[in-house]
Amino acid sequence: MERLGKKSTGVMRHLASEKRHCLTLKTEVKRWAVSINLIKYSVNNKRQFRHVEHLPSNHFVPNITFGHPMVECLRNVLGKDPFFDMHMMVSKPEQWVKPMAAAGANQYTFHLEATNNPGSLIKEIRESGMKVGLAIKPGTTVETLAPWANQIDMALVMTVEPGFGGQKFMEDMMPKVSSLRRQFPSLDIEVDGGVGPDSIYKCAEAGANMIVSGSAVIGSDDPRSVIALLRTVVAEAIQKRSLDR
């Protein structure tokens, strides 16, 4: 049996702790979900997604949030309707496919930088019954993602360095979004990091149709109005592109 290192042991303890406390958290999760509509908001032209970030190790990014036990807890509390998009900022994304599928995840978004065999991982995710998202960090070129675009459901362009909330939006990532939109008109393209009322116009204009906004929504005195603005700007940009064709 492979020996677990200190970091891996810490991850397992973290997940075990989640499982133990899940029942006592259900009431709080329900209140939390009602008040902020679940963690982060992803807006596209079809429906409202729940974008859940999963950080079970600090090998890929330095922070740890929660894992599949909490996802299962959220699914049990919120029911079948919410679409859970799992953003897997982990060094071994292959490790968590089956646990996330069993927990009720709908889409599994992994980082291209974290695997040596994207094709095999894409196949495994689909066989587990989930949609496939592929993410790239700011330092990764869009050309490395493009060859996989026809095999995935969503491309995620990070607009901050992953791992911490509240960072400044990186406008110089928008050419990546524009390039993907030109090459793959029907692909869902998501941006994540520093996105809010001030940056949404740049994202929508570049071609993003899925917008993840954390701090801008949760930190607002009127989250509903922020969400409404994000949705409106994206919808208008989609309509404009459709008319321009």
Summary of the structure (lengths in Angstrom):
residues: 245
radius of gyration: 17.5
end to end distance: 57.6
largest distance: 59.2
contacts: 793
relative contact order: 0.12
helix: 50%
strand: 17%
